[in-house]
Amino acid sequence: MRRITRDEVYRVLSRYMGEAAGARMDLCDRIAILLSNYFYDTIPLDALYDKVEEQIFASLYEMSGGTMTFRQADGRALRLRAAARAALCEDLMALVFARFPVCRAAYWDLNGYAMRHTSLPALKRLYLDFGEYATDMDRELIRRLIVENFDRAQYESWLGDAG
């Protein structure tokens, strides 16, 4: 499988941290290595998420001097609250989900994670790429979780009329 690059991690972090992400390429490197070393049958996705969240929280706390506030490119200050940190971690996890091979073992790992976390990136990957392993009832449950838990703008471009 291809490795997750520092640039991919940087693009995700910069959406949340603005220019501060560029000042911490060491963080991008650490996260890229952590994510790249994951393989779907080695440790549970929940454990990987916990490691990512721990790394992100500790680094952002240190970088911001405890304020969790970062300057955006337009000069605005943005405070990363718990919900934004969770969204950031999910966006980083999406980089891992994109690497998953389409096979039954990966389907079950991703499906379990998606159900426990109501993770839009995981649900999206399941819905779009793992249809051959899902029953009609599974696909309906995935669709319903997406529609009931996320804003239409987050899924309408790929869920189509099913939403």
PETA-V514820 format. One record per pair of residues at least 12 apart in sequence whose ideal C-beta (glycine too) atoms are under 7 Angstrom apart, sorted by sequence separation. I is the first residue (numbers start at 1). GAP is how many residues later the second one is. If there is no record, write none. Layout:
i->I gap->GAP
i->I gap->GAP
This chain:
i->68 gap->12
i->110 gap->12
i->114 gap->12
i->127 gap->12
i->97 gap->13
i->146 gap->13
i->13 gap->15
i->110 gap->15
i->111 gap->15
i->127 gap->15
i->110 gap->16
i->126 gap->16
i->127 gap->16
i->143 gap->16
i->147 gap->16
i->34 gap->17
i->10 gap->18
i->34 gap->18
i->6 gap->19
i->9 gap->19
i->123 gap->19
i->143 gap->19
i->60 gap->20
i->31 gap->21
i->34 gap->21
i->6 gap->22
i->9 gap->22
i->123 gap->22
i->6 gap->23
i->9 gap->23
i->107 gap->23
i->123 gap->23
i->31 gap->24
i->97 gap->24
i->30 gap->25
i->97 gap->25
i->100 gap->25
i->6 gap->26
i->93 gap->26
i->107 gap->26
i->120 gap->26
i->5 gap->27
i->94 gap->27
i->102 gap->27
i->118 gap->27
i->4 gap->28
i->57 gap->28
i->93 gap->28
i->97 gap->28
i->102 gap->28
i->56 gap->29
i->90 gap->29
i->104 gap->29
i->90 gap->30
i->91 gap->30
i->120 gap->30
i->128 gap->30
i->4 gap->31
i->90 gap->31
i->118 gap->31
i->4 gap->32
i->27 gap->32
i->56 gap->32
i->3 gap->33
i->56 gap->33
i->120 gap->34
i->124 gap->34
i->24 gap->35
i->53 gap->36
i->52 gap->37
i->24 gap->39
i->49 gap->40
i->52 gap->40
i->52 gap->41
i->20 gap->43
i->49 gap->44
i->48 gap->48
i->20 gap->50
i->20 gap->51
i->18 gap->52
i->19 gap->52
i->17 gap->53
i->18 gap->53
i->18 gap->54
i->19 gap->54
i->18 gap->55
i->35 gap->57
i->38 gap->58
i->18 gap->60
i->35 gap->60
i->40 gap->60
i->31 gap->61
i->35 gap->61
i->16 gap->64
i->41 gap->64
i->45 gap->64
i->40 gap->65
i->40 gap->66
i->46 gap->67
i->16 gap->68
i->45 gap->68
i->40 gap->69
i->46 gap->70
i->16 gap->72
i->12 gap->76
i->12 gap->79
i->12 gap->80
i->9 gap->83
i->8 gap->87
i->4 gap->91
i->2 gap->97
i->1 gap->98
